[in-house]
């Protein structure tokens, strides 16, 4: 999940408002509620003389974490990264996979399983 985290830094204290895409996707009417909440938060803090910093956090995962989330082995994930089936980026000497890519790969695996089951059932 990509989270939009709004942090307020004031006197060593942090206050935050987190908005996740799941909240927005569930109800498109939430878009205006979300925008209003963000605006109200920022206006309230600015009125109090505080500075608001907006940070967009895109979570990424190591091959081991991807393996746990998808239900395959770490070597399988590493092979899929190498052959391009899973898109990953290098951060230093480590591979990182975005949450969106993990979801795309899960759907890819589900489609493959559906085809194999359909073939076995001979419809």
SVG drawing of the C-alpha trace seen along z (x, -y; Angstrom):
<svg xmlns="http://www.w3.org/2000/svg" viewBox="-19 -31 45 64">
<polyline fill="none" stroke="black" stroke-width="0.4" points="0.0,0.0 1.3,-3.4 0.6,-5.8 0.4,-9.5 1.7,-10.6 1.4,-14.2 3.8,-15.1 3.8,-18.1 7.1,-19.0 6.8,-21.5 9.0,-21.7 10.3,-18.1 6.7,-16.7 5.3,-15.0 1.6,-14.8 0.5,-12.9 -2.4,-12.2 -2.1,-9.1 -4.2,-8.5 -3.9,-5.2 -5.0,-4.4 -7.2,-1.7 -9.3,-4.3 -9.5,-6.3 -10.3,-3.3 -13.1,-2.0 -15.2,-5.1 -14.4,-7.7 -16.5,-10.2 -13.6,-9.8 -11.4,-11.9 -13.2,-15.1 -13.2,-14.1 -9.5,-13.3 -8.7,-16.6 -10.8,-18.4 -9.1,-16.6 -5.6,-17.4 -6.5,-21.0 -8.1,-21.4 -5.0,-19.7 -2.6,-22.0 -4.7,-25.2 -5.0,-24.4 -1.3,-23.9 -0.3,-26.9 -2.7,-29.0 -0.9,-27.7 2.4,-28.9 3.6,-25.3 5.3,-24.0 3.8,-21.1 6.0,-18.7 4.3,-16.3 6.0,-13.0 4.9,-10.4 6.1,-6.9 6.1,-4.1 6.9,-0.9 9.3,1.5 10.2,5.0 13.3,7.3 13.2,10.6 12.8,12.4 9.8,10.3 8.3,10.7 8.7,14.5 6.8,14.5 4.0,12.3 3.5,14.3 4.1,17.7 7.1,18.8 10.8,19.3 13.4,16.5 15.4,18.2 12.3,18.2 11.8,14.5 15.5,13.8 15.1,15.9 12.0,14.0 13.8,10.7 16.7,11.9 14.5,13.0 12.3,9.8 9.1,11.5 9.3,9.4 10.4,5.8 12.8,4.6 15.2,1.8 18.6,1.8 19.3,-0.2 22.9,0.2 23.6,3.9 20.1,4.9 17.0,5.5 13.7,3.8 10.3,4.6 7.4,2.1 4.1,3.0 2.3,2.4 4.7,4.9 4.0,7.5 0.3,7.1 0.8,7.3 2.8,10.5 0.2,12.0 -2.4,11.5 -0.1,13.0 0.3,16.1 -3.4,16.4 -4.0,16.2 -1.5,19.0 -3.1,21.2 -6.6,20.6 -5.3,21.7 -3.7,24.8 -6.9,25.7 -9.1,25.1 -6.7,27.4 -7.0,30.1 -10.8,29.9 -11.0,30.2 -14.0,27.8"/>
</svg>
